[in-house]
């Protein structure tokens, strides 16, 4: 599978895509491909898939016996190596279509978030706790599940694969399938960053297995070697997979859709709130951890919307290698207009946007980009009758919901109910300077794996899980998720040692 840089594809779409197809099927000479082709990955066949699972099953028996302190050191070295390979990895991500302004912090941030010392050390502390009751030693420990398969998503394969690979540090062997469309960055990370550290540490062959290939969830569920599957994708297919995995005796660890709420209260710092809300337009809204809907207190709604329009007008399309670009081509344009037209037909008001754009920002009936779009909805009661509020969307259409004016205590309770009744459960954020309001949200918000108060909605932090949540986001077993812990299970041990025996 050949990777053709995003810039030439946007500039000359159909000839470039046709050339890529010819390369992929062997009908063109790679030596004559030109500068647009940045690399290629072999695609695994069925025998390679089987070999990976066999190797992981053998390695898991030995890798789990490596002391936690040694595995933790592997984690520290992987974090260091991510930084050492940041520049080439970013360049590959940009070539695949990730805007540079997103790729750089995404990769640079990994060693300080999911691979940070605070995160890894806290997870390691949870792996074993010892107590004594007289001569009885009691141990509550988390043992590795065994073989963990990671199925990262097309829209953020590399960063999600690296996040899931913390399962290695719990003592699991891992199998990673790099999606064919963005296989180069994912395979580079596995081959150049993770695999050398494991080899230097003397990890058994098969501890990490990675290949580029088509979806193979059915193969994993049928394999006697597989214990866990980290599944990334949409809610409908993800929850179907959850049922199939449980029926097959596998642990499904789901990272599905997000349809996050962001509440902006009357006493909020509006400059900070606007900066956080406009994160929705990163990747043209085609990532899960962004604020998909805003609930604006009626006292500040007009001012907030006015400020958002000013900020949104600065967001323009461009090539992914250009500085400051955050928009990417939108595949679901028909879906976008279906949601927008439904909202307008049911009383929403178009505040800004709504056009297709060319890469230079000019309006066009056939442009690959969609102008960042804001609609205003008045009233919470019927807001979820609209798809743009009810469902996770994957395009830059942001609804601002303005509740009716009234008593603030009653309004606060209404907003809390609205937030908690969201069937999705990834993230929520709140902007307020009132101590009582902060306490009300801390006490009242139960939906979501992450709650941010006066902090970046989409930002990742050390120690706190980046992902996870209940409902349509994480399924019946969903929670804020550190893969290092989610790929283990609790085991209770009591030991009475014979007289004279030592451990």
Helices and strands as residue ranges (DSSP letters): E 2-4, H 6-11, H 13-24, G 30-32, E 37-40, H 46-63, H 68-84, H 86-96, H 100-110, H 117-126, E 128-133, E 136-144, E 147-151, G 154-156, H 157-164, G 165-170, E 173-179, G 180-182, H 183-188, I 189-194, H 195-200, E 208-213, H 217-222, E 228-232, H 235-247, E 251-255, E 261-264, H 270-277, G 278-285, E 293-296, H 301-312, H 333-345, E 349-352, E 356-357, E 369-370, E 373-378, G 383-385, H 387-390, E 397-402, H 408-420, E 427-431, H 435-444, E 450-453, E 467-468, H 471-474, E 480-481, H 483-486, E 488-496
